[in-house]
Each structure stands twice: as C-alpha cells, then as structure tokens.
Amino acid sequence: MDKKTIVEIKNIGMIYHTLGGETKALENIDFKVFEGEIVGIVGPSGCGKSTLLSIIAGLITPTSGEVLVNGKKVEKPSEDVGYMFQRDHLFEWRTIFQNVVLGLEVRGKIDENSYKHAEKLLDSYGLGDFKDMYPRQLSGGMRQRAALIRTLIVEPNLLLLDEPFSALDYQTRLAIADEIGIILKREKKTALLVTHDIAEAISLSDRILILTNRPATIKDIIEIDLTCPEGIRTPLKCREAPEFRYYFNKIWKELDVHV
C-alpha cells in the first residue's frame, strides 16, 4: 500500500534582498515526507535549515516553488503544522498545565474533554505531578517535554522541530531526545527535525536529508535502517546498532566537516 504524503516540497528557492545585494539561501529543494515518518535535516551552519522550516510552517514566503501540506498549498501558518523551537517558550507566569492548554485556548477549543486530554498527556509523559508548578521550577528537560505536549495537544498533522534539544546539557539532551523520539513514534507523528548533531539525526530519523552550503541544495537523502538490540526501537538503543557507525561516517564525509 502506498504511503500517504503529508508534505510535498516543490522546487523551493529563497533569496534574501539586503542593501548589499541578493543572498541565495535555498535553491531547488524538492522532497516529500510521508505519514508517520521522521525526516532529519542536517547541513553546514548557516545553510538555510531553519529557513526551510519557516517556509514549511508558512512563516515566510519562498521566492520560488511551493509547499503542500495534506495537499493544500501553504500560504500562512496553519493548524495542521506544529512548530517546536530551540527554546521552550513557556510563559513563566502560567503553570505547566496552563502552558500546555494555551494553544487550545487561542483556537477556542477549550472544554472539559480537552482538559482531561491535557491531564492524560501530562500523566503519560511524567509531568502529572508538576502540572501546577511554574516553568522556573522545572528542569530544562522537563520544560522541553511540556513544550512538546503543548505542541501535540492541538493535534497537528506535521511537527517541525528546530534544534529542540540544543539548549540542554549533553546528558539531558540524550535522555530527552530519547523520550521525545519514543513519544513521536508512539503518537505516530510525522515530523521534520533540524539538528547539527549527526548521531541525534541517525537515532531519531527514518530518513536524513543532507544539505549543501548556501545556497542550500539537497546533496543526498539517506534511508536509515538500523538493527536495534533486542528489537527495541528507541533512539538510545539505536545508537548501539551495528549499522550506526556506517551511517555516521557516511554523513560526516558528505557534510565535508573539517575540524
């Protein structure tokens, strides 16, 4: 059975106009994302990864090409797309529960059932006992988990994750990336993940797009097929897969990283 296409990126190009002239950020970006798939995006710093996510989210308009989400052309921000940034952007004066239901409030979708759903999600992902606390009382990892629940609760068809773990220390980053990877798969979410961390991309993604230097084009698309120990598919367990080193070296070379 054919996979359902959630996102279609058609020949996207982006040129920024400044006083100094034109700067090409993206050129001929063309790919699809299928239902339930996590696609990682890696590339050199400043190549336009975040710009691409902003275009898909409808936050900026590309110079050329178009984006389709569920077959509809993206021309402005949509309820179909959820965006999770590097920072959690939780409001410090609202409790964790109040932060989680904020998107529902904005969309006028608050009722008894939505409150119950919010409580269920908080309980499921280890934040039930912290729902009446404020963000400043939580660890960075717990805050990111709350930010993900806030994004999930409005039930977007597509999640855009822009370096969502980069503000965390390394140990917390590993743990939270693992947790969020498990959540995304359990909830069968379709997601695009921008990251500078090759290992993170491999452990979380079904496919990885490698972008070139600016103007960014797609250099390669790599299917990730890992034999996870004991058949347990979690991001941390996937790092133990025998194929992991092969993918890491391949992507490292394609990025042409110089230390």
N, C-alpha and C positions, 0 to 999 in steps of 0.2 A: 504493500500500500504506500502511495506517495505521501511524503511528509508535507504537512501544511506549512506554507510560507507565511511567517509573521511579519518579517521586514524585508523589503526589497530596496537596495541602494542602487540607483541607476546613474552611472556616469557622473558622479558628483565632482564638481570643481569649486574651489573657493579662492577668490582673490581679494586681498585687503588693500584698500586705497588709503595711502597716507600722504603727507606733504612731501615725503621723499620719493614717492612714486608708487608702483604696484608691487605687492608681495604675494606670490602664489603660495597658498598654504596646502591645498589639496588639488589633485589632478586625476581625472578618470578613475574614481573609486567606484567599484562595481562588485556587489556581492549580495547574497541572500542569507537570512537567518531563519531557521526552521523551528517549529513549535517544540518547546521543551529543551532547546539547545542552549548551552552556554558557549559563547564565542569570545575568546580573548583577543585583545588588540595590543600588540607591542610594536615599538619603534623607537628611534632615537629621540632624545629630549627635544621638544620644540617642533616636532614634525607635523603636528596637527591632530593628534589623537583626541584631545578634548574638544577641539573644534568640530570634529566629525560627530561626536556625541551630541554636541549642542545643535547641530543641524538635524540629526535624527529626532531630537526632542522638540524641534520646532522653535527653538530659542533664537536661532539666526537663520537667515535665508541663504542658500548656496548661490554662487554666481552662475553655475550651470548644473544641469541634472535635476533629479528629483528623488524623494524618499517616499515609499509607500509603507504604511503600517496597516495590516489587515486589509490590504487592497485600496486604502484611502490615501490620497496624497497629503503629506504633512505640510501644512502651511502656517501652523501656530501650535502652541503647546496643547496637548490632548490628554484626556483622562485615560487613554489607552497606554500611556507611557509614564513610568515612574522613574525618577532620577535620584540617585544616591551619590552625594559628593564626597570629597576628601574629608571635610569636616562634617560632623553630625547635624549641625544647625538646629539643635534642640533649643527651645526657648527656656531660658533659665528661670523665668517666673511662673512657668507651668509645670505641674507634676509630670511624671513619666506617662501616666495614663492620659492626662490632658494633651500631652505632646503627641501621643500615638493616635488619638482620635481627631487631631487638628484637621487633617485632610478631609475627613468625613464632614466635619463642621462647615468647612469652607464650601463644600459641594451640597450642603443642605441634606445630608443623608444620615443624620443622627437620629436613632430611635433605640428602643430597648434591645432589639436584636443586635444592632451594631455595637452597643456597649458590651453585650455578652460575648460577641465575637472578639472584641478587643481584649477582654479579660482572658478568654481562652488562649489567644495567641501569646499574651504575656506569660500565662502559666506554662504553656507548652515550651517556651524558649527561655525559661528560668528567670523571668522578671516579675512574676506574680507577687512576690513578697516585697517588691520595690516600687510598685505602681504609684504609691502615694508620696514617694520621695521626689526630690528635685534633681535635675541633671548634675549639679555640682556635687551631689552626694554619691554619685556612681563612678565606677572606674571607666576608663576610656573604652574598653571592650564592651562593657555593658551599655554604654551610651550608643555605640555603633549598632548593637543588637536592637536597641529601642528605635533607632533611626530606620533600620531595615523593616521592623514591624510596622512603623508609621507608613512606610512605602508600600508594604504588602497589603495593608488593610483596605486600601482603596481598590484592590484587585486589578492592577494594570496588566495588560497583555504582554508588555515588554518592560524589563528593568534595565536601566542604564547605570552602570557602576563605574564611577570615575575615581580611580585610586582610592577606594573606600577604606583601605587599611593603612594608608601611608603615614597617618598621624600617630600611629600606635608604636610602642616599642616592639622589638623583634619577636620576643616570646609571646606577647599578647597578640601580635599580628598573626602569628602562626595559628594560635588557638581560635581566634575569631574568624579567620579565613576558613578554617576547617568547619566551624559551626555554621557559618553563613552558606558555605558550599553545600552542606548537608540540608539546610533549610530550603535552599533553592531547588535542589533535586526532589526533596520530599513534597514541596508545593508544586512541582512540575512547572517551574517558571522558565520563561525564555529570557535570556539576559545577554547583554554586551558588557564585557569587563575590560576597561583600560587599566594597564598596570606596567610599571617599569621592571617588575620582578619576574624573571623568566620562570623560575621554579613555581611561583604562585600561579602564573598563567597555565603552565602544564598541568598542575594538580587540580585546577578548578575547571578547565575548559574541555569542551568536546572538539573544538577546532580553534586554531590560532591564526590570526591574520598578522603578517609581518609587513610593516610599512617602511618605506624608504625615507631618506632625508627629505626635507622640504625642497620642492613641492612633493608632498607625500603621494606615492602610488602604492598599489599592493604588489609587494615583491614576491610573496608566496602565501599560500593558505595550507596549513598543515593539519591533517586529521590526527587527533590524539587517541591512541588505542593502548591503554595500559592494563597489564595483568596485575590487578591488585591482590595483595596477600590475603589468603583465606576467602577470596571473593567479596571482601568488604570494600565497597567503593566510597571511601571518604578521601578528601583532599590530602590529609596527613598520611593515610595508608598508601595512597597512590604515589607518594614520593619514594616508597620502598620498591616500586615496581621495577623489574629488570630493564624495561624499555626507557625508564625515566632519564637516565644519563644520555642515551642516544638523542632523545628529543632536545634535551638541554644543550648539548654540543651543537646540534644542527641549527637551532635557533640562534645561539650565540654567534656562530660563524656567519649566518645570514644577516644578522644585525651589524656584523663587522665591527664588533666592540673592541676598542683599544684602551688598555689600562695604562 
